[in-house]
């Protein structure tokens, strides 16, 4: 693999990676300026996040993605992670998400019509969205053959789908932008389950489109809708260089092709006889970029292309009809085509192989189309598909589908997490679907993304109603509803996929992609997974400082000043993760997440401190470790130079909710809400905030002023949050965005 150095004084330069030394021509770069002086790539936003899908591999500076939802805050699976509300206002104003900043909501998921009418409040303007089943929920499934969103215009297929297609979930991929704030509230609380994916931007001026408040009366752009409607088709450029051929699988390992140039792979297609599909499904696809010592793609064919098996019990045309990946049976030719359209850049070489073959006479057709392109390597990344096998999951511990630390011998990676394909049972046991996805990026101890269950992550609900389903970005391609329906052992293999495009999740130094096996990590089913991600073996976020509140030396070194802060207090608690302990057969009670101590303070006034940055920074990220028993923490943030002169307002830092929430799951859809107060014993949380690049550029340090802003929010009318509304400070960690530099 290759990546550019910071300083490029010559027309060519030398780069070393994994023992290989290569000459990379200056043609790849835009100029001979140092990389930090070059113009950073513009981030595709709104419809462009779909339309510019060729920029999937691009590094995102100053952008973060978050996934929030109604999961059980105590670490269990209460009501299948439904009906946990941050706080409640009026009877029809039950808040599940409350965000401050400039961003875009790219995904919304609810179970059926539960919670509808939903209120989407963008920048203080309320939009009410309903679903057909809202009017008569008791008879909706029986009487309604098809369901739609109301209003329908903003939510056309394939940007939105209802339970009529998914057999359990209402899904929205229509971009919903906001300039200052976003809030989602449910009118009804019965089984009010949901999760949402949104992005926040530090530098709105560096986006491909200006962020404007969402207009519900405006239909999505036709070009975007038409593009996503092509899922299942060959969406890559056609008239570009191509390697193709027919190879006989007569050896344990076969090389399809070895391309020597600088380009982006735009299409990877394999065609095999349909009659031999199941026999070949576990052959491994290997792809190695730029003569690296290890392949970046190493996965079984079936899982790489989105399915747990190529067994097609009901002879569907599409087993997977995804946007970036599909599996199509041609009944006329009796051929099966496996296709992948994730853009895959490389800078010297791309080697495609098949391995794990039982030698025989079967032949495979291949087609690889690639597009010569000028690419700045430091702003791009390599495509990966990381396979993991979990035959015996460990009780109490999440499955780690990906931990980039150590991948290909590198500890730091920057790039984008873009999806998963996974088997969650080989034996038709669907209780595994209660497990939550949890994703951690860049050293955070709190997941920046946490969902409400495995089938929700795969675009379903209620276990997809026992059906199979394949959409552009989510699906359940294989598996029967009940064991007694199985006519073949492979009917018991269940898998799901989730592809991220507009809602991709960037990281700057590492990524951990985790999944619970069952609601409390108790399942013993055999899991397998492929995680799709883009990665460059160098960080774009580097840790430059840490202020430990409560440590006298650290406070002095950072000129910490907070006259209204409390004395140092020691808190003994946990982060908000799974169960504290678990009873395991043969082992008794085991502690899963032990408590630990943290020191810190809280204030209702002003805190100031200095933070070191990399002078070549392209912006910064501040992470705060806090005591989450203090509800709805909000502050205005100001930035100055290290001397504290010329303060500039940087934005508002707000964390809604607390470790106390409201659980309301009344028996019937139209029943009045309930007021069950739940307080988790998990008080620790990591929360992060993006600092605009204009306030950090060229500075090796800044002074930060945090001005607490009180939030007068009750848990529900007449009932105050049990904690004190204050700004909690246990630790601040500073990270600088930098142009990635690989180390020899």
C-alpha distance (Angstrom), angle and dihedral (degrees) to the residues before:
residue distance angle dihedral
X1 . . .
X2 3.78 . .
X3 3.76 135.3 .
X4 3.77 130.4 171.4
X5 3.78 124.9 -105.2
X6 3.80 121.8 -121.4
X7 3.79 94.0 -112.4
X8 3.79 119.6 52.1
X9 3.80 107.2 178.4
X10 3.81 96.1 154.7
X11 3.77 135.9 53.9
X12 3.79 87.8 -111.3
X13 3.74 132.7 28.0
X14 3.77 140.5 -170.2
X15 3.78 124.4 -116.3
X16 3.78 128.8 -178.1
X17 3.79 126.8 -155.0
X18 3.83 132.4 164.0
X19 3.79 92.6 -13.1
X20 3.81 95.1 -50.2
X21 3.79 123.0 114.6
X22 3.77 115.0 -158.6
X23 3.75 138.1 178.7
X24 3.80 111.1 -126.1
X25 3.78 115.3 -164.8
X26 3.77 120.3 -129.4
X27 3.80 86.6 -123.7
X28 3.80 87.1 87.7
X29 3.77 93.5 65.4
X30 3.74 132.5 67.4
X31 3.79 96.7 -131.0
X32 3.78 144.3 -13.1
X33 3.79 91.7 -102.4
X34 3.81 119.6 115.5
X35 3.78 108.7 -85.8
X36 3.79 93.6 -116.0
X37 3.81 87.9 59.1
X38 3.78 93.2 51.0
X39 3.75 121.8 95.8
X40 3.78 112.1 -91.7
X41 3.79 117.0 -125.6
X42 3.78 116.1 -89.7
X43 3.81 112.2 -115.0
X44 3.83 114.3 -123.2
X45 3.81 108.1 -122.8
X46 3.79 136.0 -174.6
X47 3.79 112.5 -9.8
X48 3.81 88.7 -4.2
X49 3.80 89.2 66.5
X50 3.82 84.5 70.7
X51 3.78 101.8 28.9
X52 3.80 93.5 51.6
X53 3.77 92.1 51.8
X54 3.80 89.7 141.1
X55 3.84 84.8 74.5
X56 3.81 92.9 63.8
X57 3.86 90.6 115.9
X58 3.81 93.9 51.6
X59 3.80 120.6 120.1
X60 3.82 113.0 -116.0
X61 3.82 114.7 -144.4
X62 3.80 117.0 -165.7
X63 3.82 96.4 7.7
X64 3.80 129.1 111.5
X65 3.79 132.0 -177.4
X66 3.80 124.5 -148.1
X67 3.78 133.6 -171.3
X68 3.80 117.5 -158.9
X69 3.78 133.7 168.3
X70 3.78 151.2 144.3
X71 3.83 97.8 -65.6
X72 3.80 122.1 149.9
X73 3.82 105.7 -88.0
X74 3.82 92.6 -154.3
X75 3.81 91.8 67.1
X76 3.80 96.1 -106.6
X77 3.79 132.1 97.6
X78 3.79 102.7 -103.1
X79 3.86 109.5 176.2
X80 3.81 88.6 -9.3
X81 3.82 89.5 -64.5
X82 3.79 92.5 -57.3
X83 3.80 132.9 134.7
X84 3.80 101.6 20.1
X85 3.80 105.9 141.2
X86 3.79 128.9 -167.6
X87 3.80 89.9 -140.6
X88 3.79 141.1 -36.7
X89 3.77 132.9 -123.9
X90 3.81 119.1 169.7
X91 3.80 122.3 2.9
X92 3.80 90.8 -90.4
X93 3.81 96.5 37.6
X94 3.80 107.7 82.1
X95 3.78 109.0 155.1
X96 3.81 122.2 -141.5
X97 3.82 99.9 162.8
X98 3.80 132.0 27.1
X99 3.81 119.7 173.5
X100 3.80 135.8 171.0
X101 3.79 122.1 -158.7
X102 3.79 141.5 55.6
X103 3.76 113.2 -58.3
X104 3.78 152.8 110.3
X105 3.78 130.3 -101.7
X106 3.80 104.0 -139.4
X107 3.79 101.8 173.4
X108 3.80 138.3 31.0
X109 3.77 126.2 178.4
X110 3.80 130.7 -176.9
X111 3.78 131.6 168.3
X112 3.83 106.8 -104.8
X113 3.82 108.1 -51.9
X114 3.81 93.3 -40.2
X115 3.78 110.3 143.7
X116 3.81 93.3 19.9
X117 2.97 130.3 171.2
X118 3.78 85.8 61.7
X119 3.78 121.2 -166.6
X120 3.80 118.0 -142.2
X121 3.81 107.9 -170.3
X122 3.80 111.5 -168.6
X123 3.81 117.2 -178.1
X124 3.80 90.3 -17.6
X125 3.80 94.5 -52.3
X126 3.80 114.8 118.8
X127 3.80 122.7 -138.4
X128 3.80 120.1 -174.3
X129 3.80 118.2 -149.1
X130 3.76 124.4 -174.1
X131 3.76 137.0 178.9
X132 3.81 127.4 -137.8
X133 3.78 92.3 -107.4
X134 3.80 92.7 59.4
X135 3.80 96.8 84.9
X136 3.81 96.6 56.5
X137 3.80 107.7 12.4
X138 3.79 94.9 166.6
X139 3.80 91.1 63.7
X140 3.79 101.5 24.7
X141 3.78 99.9 109.5
X142 3.80 92.9 42.0
X143 3.79 97.5 46.7
X144 3.80 105.7 30.3
X145 3.79 115.7 75.0
X146 3.79 92.5 -179.3
X147 3.77 130.8 17.9
X148 3.80 133.5 -159.7
X149 3.75 139.8 -177.1
X150 3.79 119.4 -98.7
X151 2.97 113.5 -108.2
X152 3.80 91.1 33.3
X153 3.82 100.6 -170.3
X154 3.85 97.6 77.4
X155 3.80 92.0 47.3
X156 3.81 112.0 51.0
X157 3.77 123.2 156.9
X158 2.99 128.5 -66.8
X159 3.83 90.3 28.2
X160 3.81 90.6 56.4
X161 3.80 136.5 23.5
X162 3.79 134.5 -176.0
X163 3.78 133.5 -149.3
X164 3.82 88.9 -88.0
X165 3.82 86.4 75.0
X166 3.79 101.8 27.9
X167 3.83 96.7 37.3
X168 3.77 91.1 -134.8
X169 3.79 116.9 23.1
X170 3.78 143.1 62.0
X171 3.80 109.2 -142.1
X172 3.81 131.1 -171.2
X173 3.82 124.8 -171.6
X174 3.82 95.5 165.8
X175 3.84 108.0 124.8
X176 3.82 111.5 -111.5
X177 3.84 110.1 -168.9
X178 3.80 127.2 -161.3
X179 3.78 130.7 -174.8
X180 3.80 101.5 -159.4
X181 3.79 112.4 -0.3
X182 3.78 147.7 5.7
X183 3.77 129.1 -162.5
X184 3.81 130.5 176.0
X185 3.79 120.8 -163.1
X186 3.81 132.9 175.9
X187 3.80 123.8 -137.2
X188 3.81 93.0 -154.4
X189 3.76 126.0 37.4
X190 3.81 104.6 -160.9
X191 3.81 106.9 119.0
X192 3.77 89.4 -16.2
X193 3.76 96.7 176.5
X194 3.77 123.7 158.9
X195 3.76 147.6 135.7
X196 3.77 131.3 -155.9
X197 3.81 137.1 -161.3
X198 3.79 119.2 -151.5
X199 3.79 137.6 162.0
X200 3.78 131.2 -139.5
X201 3.80 124.4 -155.4
X202 3.79 128.6 -151.4
X203 3.80 94.0 -165.7
X204 3.83 111.2 35.5
X205 3.80 89.7 175.9
X206 3.81 89.2 65.7
X207 3.81 93.8 61.9
X208 3.79 125.6 103.3
X209 3.81 89.1 -120.5
X210 3.75 135.1 30.5
X211 3.80 113.0 -106.6
X212 3.78 110.9 -117.4
X213 3.78 126.7 176.7
X214 3.77 112.0 -91.4
X215 3.79 117.7 -92.3
X216 3.81 109.0 -154.1
X217 3.79 90.2 -164.4
X218 3.78 92.4 63.1
X219 3.80 118.6 87.1
X220 3.83 118.4 -136.8
X221 3.78 117.0 -93.2
X222 3.78 112.0 -80.3
X223 3.79 92.3 -136.7
X224 3.81 90.1 60.2
X225 3.80 93.5 45.1
X226 3.80 91.5 47.7
X227 3.79 92.0 49.7
X228 3.80 95.5 52.5
X229 3.81 88.6 43.9
X230 3.80 86.7 67.0
X231 3.81 91.6 70.2
X232 3.78 107.7 137.1
X233 3.79 92.4 30.3
X234 3.78 129.7 96.2
X235 3.82 99.2 -90.0
X236 3.82 98.6 172.3
X237 3.82 126.0 101.1
X238 3.79 109.3 -81.7
X239 3.80 108.7 -157.3
X240 3.79 100.5 58.6
X241 3.84 132.7 105.4
X242 3.80 112.3 -60.2
X243 3.79 137.3 -166.7
X244 3.78 112.6 -160.7
X245 3.75 140.0 154.4
X246 3.78 149.3 125.6
X247 3.81 119.4 -88.9
X248 3.78 128.1 -172.3
X249 3.79 114.2 -133.2
X250 3.79 93.3 -132.0
X251 3.79 98.3 133.7
X252 3.81 137.9 52.5
X253 3.81 88.8 -111.9
X254 3.80 127.5 27.2
X255 3.81 129.1 -172.6
X256 3.79 111.8 -140.8
X257 3.80 96.5 -173.6
X258 3.80 143.4 -32.3
X259 3.81 112.7 -145.6
X260 3.80 119.3 -160.1
X261 3.79 112.4 -163.0
X262 3.80 141.8 68.8
X263 3.79 111.5 -81.1
X264 3.78 149.9 114.4
X265 3.79 120.5 -102.8
X266 3.80 106.3 -131.0
X267 3.80 101.4 176.2
X268 3.79 134.3 24.7
X269 3.81 114.2 -177.1
X270 3.80 132.7 173.1
X271 3.80 123.0 -174.2
X272 3.81 121.3 -164.7
X273 3.81 135.6 169.2
X274 3.81 108.6 -84.3
X275 3.79 89.9 -135.1
X276 3.81 89.9 60.7
X277 3.81 97.5 42.2
X278 3.79 97.4 103.5
X279 3.78 92.3 45.4
X280 3.80 90.6 54.4
X281 3.82 100.9 38.2
X282 3.81 95.3 99.1
X283 3.80 95.4 50.8
X284 3.80 107.6 119.2
X285 3.77 124.0 -121.2
X286 3.81 111.6 -143.2
X287 3.81 123.3 -168.6
X288 3.79 122.2 177.4
X289 3.80 122.3 -169.2
X290 3.80 124.3 -148.7
X291 3.81 96.7 -13.2
X292 3.79 94.0 -62.6
X293 3.79 116.1 171.7
X294 3.80 91.7 -118.1
X295 3.81 131.9 39.5
X296 3.81 116.7 -109.6
X297 3.81 90.2 -150.2
X298 3.80 116.9 49.0
X299 3.79 112.2 149.6
X300 3.81 142.8 124.9
X301 3.80 111.4 -89.2
X302 3.80 95.5 -120.5
X303 3.81 95.9 52.0
X304 3.79 94.8 39.8
X305 3.80 89.7 55.8
X306 3.81 92.4 47.7
X307 3.82 108.3 -93.0
X308 3.78 135.9 94.5
X309 3.80 90.4 -138.0
X310 3.79 138.3 4.0
X311 3.80 89.4 -131.9
X312 3.81 106.0 125.6
X313 3.79 105.8 -167.6
X314 3.82 96.9 175.8
X315 3.83 97.9 37.0
X316 3.78 96.2 -117.7
X317 3.78 117.8 -179.9
X318 3.81 91.3 -132.6
X319 3.75 122.0 37.1
X320 3.81 86.6 173.8
X321 3.81 120.9 17.3
X322 3.78 98.0 177.6
X323 3.77 127.8 151.3
X324 3.82 97.4 -121.0
X325 3.81 97.3 24.2
X326 3.80 135.1 29.2
X327 3.79 143.1 170.2
X328 3.80 115.3 -153.1
X329 3.81 131.5 -177.2
X330 3.80 116.7 -152.3
X331 3.80 107.6 -153.7
X332 3.79 91.6 -168.7
X333 3.80 97.8 55.8
X334 3.82 95.1 24.9
X335 3.78 88.5 -130.1
X336 3.80 130.9 136.1
X337 3.80 118.8 -144.4
X338 3.80 122.0 -159.7
X339 3.81 112.4 -165.7
X340 3.80 135.3 -177.6
X341 3.82 124.2 -173.9
X342 3.80 101.5 177.0
X343 3.84 104.1 132.3
X344 3.82 108.4 -113.9
X345 3.83 116.4 -166.4
X346 3.79 123.3 -161.2
X347 3.79 132.1 173.2
X348 3.78 106.0 -155.6
X349 3.79 114.3 2.4
X350 3.78 144.6 0.1
X351 3.79 120.6 -161.8
X352 3.83 120.6 -167.7
X353 3.80 120.0 -164.6
X354 3.78 141.5 165.3
X355 3.81 118.3 -143.2
X356 3.78 140.4 174.2
X357 3.81 90.1 53.0
X358 3.76 125.0 161.4
X359 3.82 97.7 -141.2
X360 3.78 115.4 -116.4
X361 3.79 145.1 122.8
X362 3.81 99.5 -74.0
X363 3.80 115.3 119.5
X364 3.80 129.1 -152.1
X365 3.79 127.0 -155.1
X366 3.77 116.8 -143.2
X367 3.78 134.2 -168.7
X368 3.79 124.1 -175.3
X369 3.80 118.5 179.4
X370 3.77 119.4 -168.6
X371 3.76 133.7 -178.8
X372 3.80 122.9 -143.5
X373 3.77 107.3 -129.7
X374 3.79 142.1 165.7
X375 3.78 104.9 -116.0
X376 3.77 130.8 176.6
X377 3.83 99.1 -137.1
X378 3.80 94.4 -152.0
X379 3.80 90.8 59.8
X380 3.79 94.8 45.7
X381 3.83 135.0 61.0
X382 3.78 142.6 -154.2
X383 3.79 123.5 -100.6
X384 3.81 115.8 -117.3
X385 3.78 135.2 -173.5
X386 3.81 108.9 -169.8
X387 3.80 116.9 -164.9
X388 3.80 123.1 -154.4
X389 3.81 130.4 -178.5
X390 3.83 121.4 -155.3
X391 3.82 108.2 -177.4
X392 3.83 92.8 161.3
X393 3.83 113.4 23.4
X394 3.79 115.5 -151.2
X395 3.83 113.7 -111.7
X396 3.79 112.6 -109.8
X397 3.80 95.5 8.8
X398 3.79 128.0 102.3
X399 3.77 118.4 -120.3
X400 3.80 108.3 -108.3
X401 3.79 104.6 -140.1
X402 3.78 91.3 176.9
X403 3.78 137.2 6.9
X404 3.79 108.7 173.7
X405 3.81 92.3 -162.3
X406 3.80 103.1 105.5
X407 3.80 97.9 8.8
X408 3.82 108.7 146.9
X409 3.79 88.3 -4.9
X410 3.81 94.2 -62.6
X411 3.80 125.0 118.3
X412 3.81 98.7 -163.6
X413 3.79 128.1 52.1
X414 3.78 134.3 168.8
X415 3.77 124.3 -161.0
X416 3.79 143.6 81.4
X417 3.80 134.7 -54.3
X418 3.81 105.5 -136.3
X419 3.79 109.5 172.9
X420 3.78 154.7 -52.3
X421 3.79 139.7 -115.0
X422 3.77 113.1 -164.5
X423 3.80 146.3 167.8
X424 3.80 111.1 -136.7
X425 3.80 97.9 -178.5
X426 3.80 138.3 11.6
X427 3.78 90.9 -168.9
X428 3.81 107.7 51.0
X429 3.82 93.8 -100.9
X430 3.80 104.9 146.7
X431 3.80 98.1 -179.5
X432 3.78 85.9 91.0
X433 3.81 87.1 76.9
X434 3.81 91.8 77.8
X435 3.82 90.0 75.2
X436 3.81 118.0 109.3
X437 3.81 125.8 -133.7
X438 3.81 112.5 -125.2
X439 3.79 121.9 -173.5
X440 3.82 125.4 -169.9
X441 3.79 124.3 -168.1
X442 3.80 133.9 -169.3
X443 3.82 101.3 -4.2
X444 3.82 96.6 -48.0
X445 3.80 114.7 152.2
X446 3.80 90.8 -158.1
X447 3.79 117.8 65.0
X448 3.79 112.5 -108.8
X449 3.79 84.4 -155.8
X450 3.79 126.6 39.5
X451 3.78 125.0 163.2
X452 3.77 135.6 -167.0
X453 3.79 101.6 -114.6
X454 3.77 147.6 -26.5
X455 3.80 98.7 -93.4
X456 3.80 89.9 46.5
X457 3.80 88.2 56.5
X458 3.81 87.2 51.5
X459 3.80 92.5 52.6
X460 3.79 98.2 -100.3
X461 3.76 141.5 104.2
X462 3.78 132.9 -160.0
X463 3.81 86.5 24.1
X464 3.82 89.7 -60.8
X465 3.80 88.1 -67.1
X466 3.78 87.9 -80.6
X467 3.82 91.3 -64.2
X468 3.77 134.8 117.4
X469 3.77 117.6 -116.5
X470 3.79 136.1 -178.2
X471 3.82 123.7 -170.9
X472 3.82 130.9 165.1
X473 3.82 94.0 -92.5
X474 3.82 106.6 15.2
X475 3.74 138.9 31.2
X476 3.80 154.5 147.8
X477 3.80 101.9 -137.6
X478 3.79 102.1 172.6
X479 3.79 143.7 27.0
X480 3.82 136.0 73.2
X481 3.79 124.4 -106.4
X482 3.82 96.2 -121.8
X483 3.76 132.8 23.0
X484 3.80 92.1 -124.8
X485 3.80 88.9 62.3
X486 3.79 92.9 61.3
X487 3.79 115.0 112.6
X488 3.79 93.6 172.5
X489 3.81 130.6 32.8
X490 3.81 88.6 -117.9
X491 3.80 89.4 61.8
X492 3.82 85.0 75.2
X493 3.81 93.0 60.1
X494 3.79 109.3 99.2
X495 3.78 122.6 -171.2
X496 3.78 138.8 167.5
X497 3.78 136.8 -165.9
X498 3.80 135.6 -153.8
X499 3.79 121.9 -172.2
X500 3.82 120.9 -167.5
X501 3.80 121.0 -153.2
X502 3.80 114.8 143.7
X503 3.81 87.2 15.1
X504 3.81 95.5 50.0
X505 3.81 115.5 144.2
X506 3.83 117.4 -128.4
X507 3.79 124.4 -153.1
X508 3.77 131.6 -174.0
X509 3.80 106.8 -158.9
X510 3.81 111.4 2.3
X511 3.78 144.5 -6.3
X512 3.80 132.4 -153.7
X513 3.79 115.5 -166.9
X514 3.80 110.6 -166.5
X515 3.79 136.4 176.9
X516 3.77 130.5 -168.8
X517 3.80 114.6 -126.6
X518 3.78 98.9 -136.7
X519 3.78 125.8 -18.7
X520 3.82 94.4 -59.9
X521 3.81 101.2 18.6
X522 3.80 92.8 -93.2
X523 3.80 101.2 123.2
X524 3.80 118.6 113.3
X525 3.79 95.0 -166.7
X526 3.79 120.9 130.7
X527 3.80 110.6 -102.7
X528 3.80 129.3 -171.1
X529 3.79 127.0 -177.3
X530 3.78 145.7 -176.6
X531 3.80 116.5 -159.2
X532 3.80 117.7 -159.1
X533 3.78 116.1 -149.9
X534 3.77 143.8 149.0
X535 3.75 116.4 -130.5
X536 3.78 142.5 172.7
X537 3.84 115.4 -162.4
X538 3.80 93.5 -121.4
X539 3.82 133.1 68.7
X540 3.79 125.9 -104.2
X541 3.81 89.0 -172.9
X542 3.79 118.0 54.0
X543 3.78 125.3 -175.4
X544 3.79 107.5 -119.2
X545 3.79 105.1 167.7
X546 3.80 147.2 -0.2
X547 3.79 129.8 -157.6
X548 3.80 113.9 -159.7
X549 3.79 106.5 -157.7
X550 3.78 110.1 -144.1
X551 3.80 94.0 30.1
X552 3.80 105.6 107.4
X553 3.79 95.5 -152.0
X554 3.78 93.3 48.4
X555 3.80 92.3 47.9
X556 3.81 90.9 50.4
X557 3.81 93.6 46.5
X558 3.80 90.2 53.9
X559 3.83 95.6 41.4
X560 3.80 89.1 -120.6
X561 3.80 111.5 -170.1
X562 3.80 123.4 177.6
X563 3.81 111.0 150.1
X564 3.82 95.2 -177.4
X565 3.79 95.9 44.8
X566 3.78 119.4 118.9
X567 3.75 124.1 -113.5
X568 3.79 115.0 -84.5
X569 3.78 112.1 -74.0
X570 3.80 128.7 -168.0
X571 3.78 117.0 -136.0
X572 3.80 122.7 -164.2
X573 3.78 108.8 -160.2
X574 3.83 147.2 103.7
X575 3.77 142.0 -103.6
X576 3.80 118.2 -99.0
X577 3.81 101.7 -93.3
X578 3.81 135.0 112.6
X579 3.82 130.8 -35.7
X580 3.80 117.3 -41.8
X581 3.81 91.0 -130.7
X582 3.77 140.0 1.9
X583 3.80 136.8 -154.5
X584 3.79 107.0 -127.0
X585 3.78 122.9 -169.6
X586 3.78 110.4 -108.1
X587 3.80 92.6 8.0
X588 3.78 103.7 59.8
X589 3.78 120.2 -148.9
X590 3.80 114.7 -5.0
X591 3.78 126.5 -171.6
X592 3.79 110.1 -125.4
X593 3.79 105.3 176.0
X594 3.81 110.5 21.2
X595 3.79 120.0 -158.1
X596 3.78 121.0 -111.7
X597 3.80 137.9 -174.1
X598 3.82 128.3 -101.3
X599 3.80 128.3 179.5
X600 3.78 124.6 -145.7
X601 3.77 150.1 117.1
X602 3.77 140.1 -115.2
X603 3.78 130.8 -144.6
X604 3.77 142.9 -170.8
X605 3.78 90.8 -160.8
X606 3.80 136.3 50.3
X607 3.79 131.3 -43.6
X608 3.79 125.1 -168.0
X609 3.80 131.2 -175.9
X610 3.80 142.8 153.9
X611 3.80 122.1 -113.9
X612 3.81 127.6 -168.0
X613 3.81 119.9 -129.4
X614 3.77 137.0 -176.9
X615 3.83 104.7 -97.4
X616 3.82 88.8 -136.7
X617 3.80 90.1 57.5
X618 3.79 123.8 143.3
X619 3.80 92.2 -157.5
X620 3.78 132.6 -50.2
X621 3.77 144.6 -110.4
X622 3.81 123.3 -141.2
X623 3.78 118.8 -157.5
X624 3.78 120.0 -164.4
X625 3.79 124.8 -162.6
X626 3.81 106.0 -151.5
X627 3.76 147.6 170.5
X628 3.81 104.5 -102.7
X629 3.79 93.3 -161.9
X630 3.82 85.7 85.7
X631 3.81 104.1 82.8
X632 3.80 129.7 -133.5
X633 3.78 98.2 -2.3
X634 3.78 112.3 -159.3
X635 3.78 134.2 171.1
X636 3.77 141.6 163.0
X637 3.81 112.0 -120.7
X638 3.81 123.1 -145.8
X639 3.79 127.0 -175.7
X640 3.81 129.6 -156.0
X641 3.77 137.0 158.6
X642 3.79 116.5 -80.3
X643 3.82 91.3 -87.3
X644 3.79 90.3 61.0
X645 3.80 97.1 -118.8
X646 3.80 128.0 137.4
X647 3.77 99.6 19.0
X648 3.80 115.7 -153.6
X649 3.77 126.3 -163.8
X650 3.81 108.3 -115.0
X651 3.79 102.0 179.3
X652 3.79 144.9 -85.0
X653 3.79 123.4 -58.9
X654 3.79 110.3 -154.6
X655 3.79 133.6 169.2
X656 3.79 113.2 -173.8
X657 3.78 123.9 -147.3
X658 3.78 130.0 5.6
X659 3.77 141.0 -127.2
X660 3.81 83.1 -71.5
X661 3.80 117.9 75.8
X662 3.81 140.1 159.7
X663 3.78 120.1 -102.5
X664 3.80 111.7 -158.5
X665 3.80 118.6 170.6
X666 3.82 107.9 149.7
X667 3.83 117.1 -172.2
X668 3.81 97.1 -109.2
X669 3.77 134.8 39.7
X670 3.80 96.6 -115.0
X671 3.81 97.2 37.9
X672 3.78 118.9 120.5
X673 3.78 115.6 -94.3
X674 3.79 123.0 -94.6
X675 3.80 129.4 -132.4
X676 3.80 108.2 -136.1
X677 3.79 108.8 157.1
X678 3.80 113.1 -150.8
X679 3.79 122.4 -170.8
X680 3.77 118.1 -171.5
X681 3.80 120.7 -148.2
X682 3.83 87.9 -131.8
X683 3.78 108.9 102.8
X684 3.80 101.4 159.5
X685 3.77 121.1 91.2
X686 3.79 137.1 161.5
X687 3.79 114.8 -140.0
X688 3.79 127.0 179.0
X689 3.78 138.5 -154.3
X690 3.81 131.4 -166.7
X691 3.80 118.8 -128.5
X692 3.84 113.9 -148.4
X693 3.81 113.4 -110.9
X694 3.82 91.6 -129.9
X695 3.82 89.1 67.6
X696 3.81 96.6 48.2
X697 3.81 105.5 33.6
X698 3.80 112.9 127.8
X699 3.80 93.2 -0.4
X700 3.79 123.9 123.6
X701 3.81 90.5 -165.2
X702 3.78 139.8 11.6
X703 3.77 136.3 -166.0
X704 3.78 115.8 -125.4
X705 3.79 124.9 -154.7
X706 3.79 118.8 -163.9
X707 3.81 114.2 -165.2
X708 3.78 112.7 -168.7
X709 3.81 115.6 -131.5
X710 3.82 115.5 -161.9
X711 3.79 117.1 -128.0
X712 3.77 115.8 -152.0
X713 3.79 98.4 -155.5
X714 3.79 125.2 141.6
X715 3.77 121.9 -151.3
X716 3.79 86.0 -125.1
X717 3.80 129.9 -18.8
X718 3.78 109.3 -59.4
X719 3.83 94.7 7.4
X720 3.79 121.6 93.7
X721 3.78 124.9 -151.4
X722 3.82 108.5 -95.5
X723 3.81 93.4 -126.7
X724 3.78 128.9 70.7
X725 3.79 116.5 -99.1
X726 3.81 101.0 -119.1
X727 3.80 142.1 123.4
X728 3.79 111.6 -92.9
X729 3.81 121.3 -152.8
X730 3.78 122.4 -175.7
X731 3.79 99.6 143.6
X732 3.80 140.5 -11.0
X733 3.80 120.6 -153.8
X734 3.79 121.5 -169.8
X735 3.79 125.4 -151.4
X736 3.80 125.9 -175.3
X737 3.78 122.9 -146.2
X738 3.81 108.0 -130.5
X739 3.77 137.0 169.7
X740 3.82 103.9 -95.7
X741 3.81 116.1 -101.3
X742 3.77 121.7 -171.1
X743 3.79 117.7 -138.5
X744 3.78 121.1 -137.5
